[in-house]
Amino acid sequence: MQSLQSGQWRPGDLIPSEMELAARFGVSQGTVRKAIDELAAENLVVRRQGRGTFVATHREARSQFRFLRLKPDVGEAHYPDNVIIEARRVRAPADIARQLDLKTGDSMIFLKRMQSFDGAPTILEELWLPGANFKGLSLERLLEYKGPMYALLETEFGMQMLRATESIRAVAADKETAAMLRVPLHSPLLSVHRVSYTYDDKAVEVRRSFYVTNGHHYHNDLS
């Protein structure tokens, strides 16, 4: 965990073999294997048959749906097209600051974007990121970027989102939201509130989203 957190092993890197790690830590290979199993269960590393164990990365196709649980009712899941509607630096509102363990008024990056599937607006979301963690993140870069947000934050800032908590409720679309999502006023939507965490269980993102579920559903695997 220390090697992952310090960046000694970067996302996508092949980590040392079980034999090498056993020698480094002075333990048996069985102990190392159990430790790696635990990391894999937490999606921190990925085992690849015949190739070794790699640090998990949001750049992989398999990881893009780890935090996106909206699946089509028919056909295969695919990643949506993203359009940034708004991107600016703001002062942290009290409720957002509290969730990110910041002070009210601290610098933040605020984003508003639309995610569309096959041209149909489906997810309208607002994101808040601590300005101190993403000092070099320019608004121009955000506006031009079209891929998964977590892949951008990982690649350019070394910030890995390891887990998230979500609260979901049913709501009726207000006038502004309905217009942006191109649905009738008071249409049923899923309202999803997410807080995402990196190493040391540090909260580094608050996200509020509205999902249209006319042709999609929220899917989660429970174990």
C-alpha positions as a Markdown table, in Angstrom:
| # | Residue | x | y | z |
|---|---|---|---|---|
| 1 | Met | 0.0 | 0.0 | 0.0 |
| 2 | Gln | 2.8 | 2.4 | 0.8 |
| 3 | Ser | 4.5 | 1.7 | -2.6 |
| 4 | Leu | 1.1 | 2.3 | -4.3 |
| 5 | Gln | 0.4 | 5.5 | -2.4 |
| 6 | Ser | 3.9 | 7.0 | -2.8 |
| 7 | Gly | 3.8 | 6.4 | -6.6 |
| 8 | Gln | 6.6 | 4.0 | -6.6 |
| 9 | Trp | 4.3 | 1.7 | -8.6 |
| 10 | Arg | 2.3 | 3.9 | -11.0 |
| 11 | Pro | -1.1 | 3.0 | -12.5 |
| 12 | Gly | -0.6 | 0.4 | -15.2 |
| 13 | Asp | 2.8 | -0.7 | -13.9 |
| 14 | Leu | 3.8 | -4.3 | -13.4 |
| 15 | Ile | 4.6 | -4.8 | -9.8 |
| 16 | Pro | 7.4 | -7.1 | -8.6 |
| 17 | Ser | 6.8 | -10.9 | -8.6 |
| 18 | Glu | 5.6 | -12.7 | -5.5 |
| 19 | Met | 9.1 | -14.2 | -5.2 |
| 20 | Glu | 10.7 | -10.7 | -5.3 |
| 21 | Leu | 8.2 | -9.3 | -2.8 |
| 22 | Ala | 8.6 | -12.2 | -0.4 |
| 23 | Ala | 12.4 | -11.7 | -0.4 |
| 24 | Arg | 11.9 | -7.9 | 0.1 |
| 25 | Phe | 9.7 | -8.3 | 3.1 |
| 26 | Gly | 11.2 | -11.4 | 4.5 |
| 27 | Val | 7.9 | -13.4 | 4.4 |
| 28 | Ser | 6.7 | -16.5 | 2.5 |
| 29 | Gln | 5.2 | -16.4 | -1.0 |
| 30 | Gly | 2.0 | -17.6 | 0.5 |
| 31 | Thr | 1.8 | -14.5 | 2.7 |
| 32 | Val | 2.5 | -12.2 | -0.3 |
| 33 | Arg | -0.1 | -14.0 | -2.4 |
| 34 | Lys | -2.8 | -13.4 | 0.3 |
| 35 | Ala | -1.8 | -9.7 | 0.5 |
| 36 | Ile | -2.1 | -9.3 | -3.3 |
| 37 | Asp | -5.4 | -11.1 | -3.2 |
| 38 | Glu | -6.7 | -8.5 | -0.8 |
| 39 | Leu | -5.4 | -5.7 | -3.0 |
| 40 | Ala | -7.0 | -7.3 | -6.0 |
| 41 | Ala | -10.3 | -7.7 | -4.2 |
| 42 | Glu | -10.2 | -3.9 | -3.5 |
| 43 | Asn | -9.5 | -3.2 | -7.2 |
| 44 | Leu | -6.1 | -1.7 | -6.4 |
| 45 | Val | -4.2 | -4.2 | -8.5 |
| 46 | Val | -5.2 | -6.5 | -11.4 |
| 47 | Arg | -3.9 | -10.1 | -12.0 |
| 48 | Arg | -3.3 | -11.0 | -15.6 |
| 49 | Gln | -2.8 | -14.7 | -16.4 |
| 50 | Gly | 0.8 | -15.4 | -17.5 |
| 51 | Arg | 1.8 | -11.7 | -17.3 |
| 52 | Gly | 1.8 | -10.8 | -13.6 |
| 53 | Thr | 0.1 | -8.3 | -11.4 |
| 54 | Phe | -0.4 | -4.7 | -12.5 |
| 55 | Val | -1.5 | -1.6 | -10.7 |
| 56 | Ala | -5.1 | -0.9 | -11.6 |
| 57 | Thr | -5.8 | 2.1 | -13.8 |
| 58 | His | -8.9 | 4.0 | -14.9 |
| 59 | Arg | -7.5 | 4.0 | -18.4 |
| 60 | Glu | -8.5 | 0.4 | -18.9 |
| 61 | Ala | -11.9 | -0.3 | -20.6 |
| 62 | Arg | -12.8 | -2.6 | -17.7 |
| 63 | Ser | -12.3 | 0.1 | -15.2 |
| 64 | Gln | -14.5 | 2.7 | -16.9 |
| 65 | Phe | -17.7 | 1.0 | -15.7 |
| 66 | Arg | -16.5 | 0.5 | -12.2 |
| 67 | Phe | -18.0 | 3.8 | -11.2 |
| 68 | Leu | -20.5 | 4.2 | -13.9 |
| 69 | Arg | -23.4 | 1.9 | -13.0 |
| 70 | Leu | -25.9 | 3.0 | -15.6 |
| 71 | Lys | -26.4 | 0.2 | -18.1 |
| 72 | Pro | -28.6 | 0.0 | -21.3 |
| 73 | Asp | -31.7 | -2.0 | -21.2 |
| 74 | Val | -30.8 | -3.5 | -24.5 |
| 75 | Gly | -27.3 | -4.1 | -26.0 |
| 76 | Glu | -23.8 | -3.9 | -24.6 |
| 77 | Ala | -22.7 | -1.2 | -22.2 |
| 78 | His | -20.5 | 1.6 | -23.7 |
| 79 | Tyr | -19.0 | 4.8 | -22.4 |
| 80 | Pro | -21.0 | 8.0 | -23.1 |
| 81 | Asp | -19.9 | 11.1 | -24.9 |
| 82 | Asn | -19.0 | 13.9 | -22.6 |
| 83 | Val | -19.5 | 17.6 | -23.0 |
| 84 | Ile | -18.4 | 20.2 | -20.4 |
| 85 | Ile | -21.1 | 22.8 | -20.0 |
| 86 | Glu | -19.3 | 24.8 | -17.4 |
| 87 | Ala | -15.9 | 24.8 | -15.8 |
| 88 | Arg | -14.6 | 27.4 | -13.4 |
| 89 | Arg | -12.8 | 28.0 | -10.1 |
| 90 | Val | -15.0 | 28.7 | -7.2 |
| 91 | Arg | -15.0 | 29.1 | -3.4 |
| 92 | Ala | -16.1 | 26.0 | -1.6 |
| 93 | Pro | -19.8 | 26.1 | -0.4 |
| 94 | Ala | -20.2 | 25.0 | 3.2 |
| 95 | Asp | -21.9 | 21.7 | 2.5 |
| 96 | Ile | -19.3 | 20.7 | -0.2 |
| 97 | Ala | -16.4 | 21.8 | 2.1 |
| 98 | Arg | -17.7 | 19.7 | 4.9 |
| 99 | Gln | -17.8 | 16.5 | 2.7 |
| 100 | Leu | -14.3 | 17.1 | 1.5 |
| 101 | Asp | -12.9 | 18.1 | 4.9 |
| 102 | Leu | -12.1 | 21.6 | 3.7 |
| 103 | Lys | -12.8 | 25.0 | 4.9 |
| 104 | Thr | -15.7 | 27.0 | 3.6 |
| 105 | Gly | -14.3 | 29.3 | 0.9 |
| 106 | Asp | -11.3 | 27.1 | 0.0 |
| 107 | Ser | -10.5 | 27.1 | -3.7 |
| 108 | Met | -12.3 | 24.5 | -5.7 |
| 109 | Ile | -12.8 | 23.5 | -9.3 |
| 110 | Phe | -16.5 | 23.2 | -10.3 |
| 111 | Leu | -17.6 | 21.3 | -13.4 |
| 112 | Lys | -21.0 | 20.8 | -15.0 |
| 113 | Arg | -21.2 | 18.3 | -17.8 |
| 114 | Met | -23.6 | 16.3 | -19.9 |
| 115 | Gln | -23.1 | 12.6 | -20.7 |
| 116 | Ser | -25.0 | 11.3 | -23.7 |
| 117 | Phe | -25.5 | 7.8 | -25.1 |
| 118 | Asp | -26.0 | 7.6 | -28.9 |
| 119 | Gly | -26.7 | 11.4 | -29.0 |
| 120 | Ala | -29.4 | 11.3 | -26.2 |
| 121 | Pro | -28.6 | 13.4 | -23.1 |
| 122 | Thr | -28.7 | 10.9 | -20.2 |
| 123 | Ile | -26.6 | 12.1 | -17.3 |
| 124 | Leu | -26.4 | 15.7 | -16.1 |
| 125 | Glu | -23.8 | 16.1 | -13.4 |
| 126 | Glu | -22.0 | 18.7 | -11.3 |
| 127 | Leu | -18.5 | 17.9 | -9.8 |
| 128 | Trp | -16.5 | 19.7 | -7.2 |
| 129 | Leu | -12.7 | 19.0 | -6.9 |
| 130 | Pro | -10.3 | 20.5 | -4.3 |
| 131 | Gly | -8.2 | 23.2 | -6.0 |
| 132 | Ala | -5.2 | 22.3 | -3.9 |
| 133 | Asn | -5.1 | 18.8 | -5.3 |
| 134 | Phe | -5.4 | 19.9 | -8.9 |
| 135 | Lys | -3.5 | 23.1 | -9.1 |
| 136 | Gly | -2.3 | 22.6 | -12.7 |
| 137 | Leu | -5.7 | 21.6 | -14.0 |
| 138 | Ser | -6.6 | 24.3 | -16.5 |
| 139 | Leu | -10.1 | 25.0 | -17.6 |
| 140 | Glu | -9.0 | 24.8 | -21.2 |
| 141 | Arg | -7.8 | 21.2 | -20.6 |
| 142 | Leu | -11.1 | 20.3 | -19.0 |
| 143 | Leu | -13.1 | 21.8 | -21.9 |
| 144 | Glu | -11.2 | 19.9 | -24.5 |
| 145 | Tyr | -11.1 | 16.5 | -22.7 |
| 146 | Lys | -13.8 | 14.0 | -23.8 |
| 147 | Gly | -12.8 | 10.8 | -22.0 |
| 148 | Pro | -13.5 | 9.4 | -18.5 |
| 149 | Met | -12.8 | 12.1 | -15.9 |
| 150 | Tyr | -11.1 | 9.7 | -13.5 |
| 151 | Ala | -8.6 | 8.7 | -16.2 |
| 152 | Leu | -7.6 | 12.4 | -16.7 |
| 153 | Leu | -7.1 | 12.9 | -13.0 |
| 154 | Glu | -5.1 | 9.8 | -12.7 |
| 155 | Thr | -2.9 | 10.4 | -15.8 |
| 156 | Glu | -2.1 | 14.1 | -15.2 |
| 157 | Phe | -2.3 | 14.3 | -11.4 |
| 158 | Gly | -1.6 | 10.8 | -10.1 |
| 159 | Met | -4.9 | 11.0 | -8.3 |
| 160 | Gln | -6.6 | 7.6 | -8.2 |
| 161 | Met | -10.2 | 7.2 | -7.2 |
| 162 | Leu | -10.3 | 4.0 | -5.2 |
| 163 | Arg | -13.8 | 3.9 | -3.8 |
| 164 | Ala | -17.0 | 5.9 | -3.7 |
| 165 | Thr | -20.1 | 6.1 | -1.7 |
| 166 | Glu | -23.4 | 6.9 | -3.4 |
| 167 | Ser | -26.9 | 8.0 | -2.2 |
| 168 | Ile | -29.7 | 7.5 | -4.7 |
| 169 | Arg | -33.2 | 8.7 | -4.7 |
| 170 | Ala | -36.1 | 9.2 | -7.2 |
| 171 | Val | -36.9 | 12.9 | -8.1 |
| 172 | Ala | -39.0 | 14.8 | -10.5 |
| 173 | Ala | -37.2 | 16.9 | -13.1 |
| 174 | Asp | -37.4 | 20.6 | -12.5 |
| 175 | Lys | -37.7 | 23.1 | -15.4 |
| 176 | Glu | -34.0 | 23.7 | -16.0 |
| 177 | Thr | -33.0 | 20.0 | -15.6 |
| 178 | Ala | -35.8 | 18.8 | -17.9 |
| 179 | Ala | -34.8 | 21.3 | -20.6 |
| 180 | Met | -31.1 | 20.2 | -20.5 |
| 181 | Leu | -31.9 | 16.5 | -20.5 |
| 182 | Arg | -34.7 | 17.0 | -23.1 |
| 183 | Val | -37.4 | 15.3 | -21.1 |
| 184 | Pro | -40.8 | 16.5 | -20.1 |
| 185 | Leu | -41.2 | 18.6 | -16.9 |
| 186 | His | -41.5 | 16.5 | -13.8 |
| 187 | Ser | -40.2 | 13.4 | -15.6 |
| 188 | Pro | -38.8 | 10.8 | -13.1 |
| 189 | Leu | -35.1 | 10.9 | -12.7 |
| 190 | Leu | -32.5 | 9.2 | -10.5 |
| 191 | Ser | -30.6 | 11.7 | -8.3 |
| 192 | Val | -27.2 | 10.3 | -7.4 |
| 193 | His | -24.9 | 11.9 | -4.9 |
| 194 | Arg | -21.4 | 10.6 | -4.8 |
| 195 | Val | -18.3 | 11.2 | -2.7 |
| 196 | Ser | -15.1 | 9.6 | -4.1 |
| 197 | Tyr | -12.0 | 8.7 | -2.1 |
| 198 | Thr | -8.3 | 8.1 | -2.8 |
| 199 | Tyr | -5.6 | 6.7 | -0.5 |
| 200 | Asp | -5.9 | 7.1 | 3.2 |
| 201 | Asp | -9.7 | 7.3 | 2.7 |
| 202 | Lys | -9.3 | 11.0 | 1.7 |
| 203 | Ala | -12.4 | 12.4 | 0.0 |
| 204 | Val | -11.3 | 14.2 | -3.2 |
| 205 | Glu | -14.5 | 14.6 | -5.2 |
| 206 | Val | -18.2 | 15.4 | -4.7 |
| 207 | Arg | -20.5 | 14.6 | -7.6 |
| 208 | Arg | -24.2 | 15.2 | -8.0 |
| 209 | Ser | -25.9 | 13.7 | -11.0 |
| 210 | Phe | -29.4 | 13.3 | -12.6 |
| 211 | Tyr | -29.9 | 10.1 | -14.6 |
| 212 | Val | -32.5 | 9.5 | -17.3 |
| 213 | Thr | -33.6 | 5.9 | -17.1 |
| 214 | Asn | -36.0 | 5.7 | -20.1 |
| 215 | Gly | -33.6 | 3.3 | -21.9 |
| 216 | His | -31.1 | 2.6 | -19.0 |
| 217 | His | -31.1 | 1.2 | -15.5 |
| 218 | Tyr | -28.9 | 1.4 | -12.5 |
| 219 | His | -27.0 | -1.9 | -12.1 |
| 220 | Asn | -25.0 | -3.0 | -9.1 |
| 221 | Asp | -23.5 | -6.3 | -8.1 |
| 222 | Leu | -23.9 | -7.1 | -4.4 |
| 223 | Ser | -21.6 | -9.6 | -2.6 |
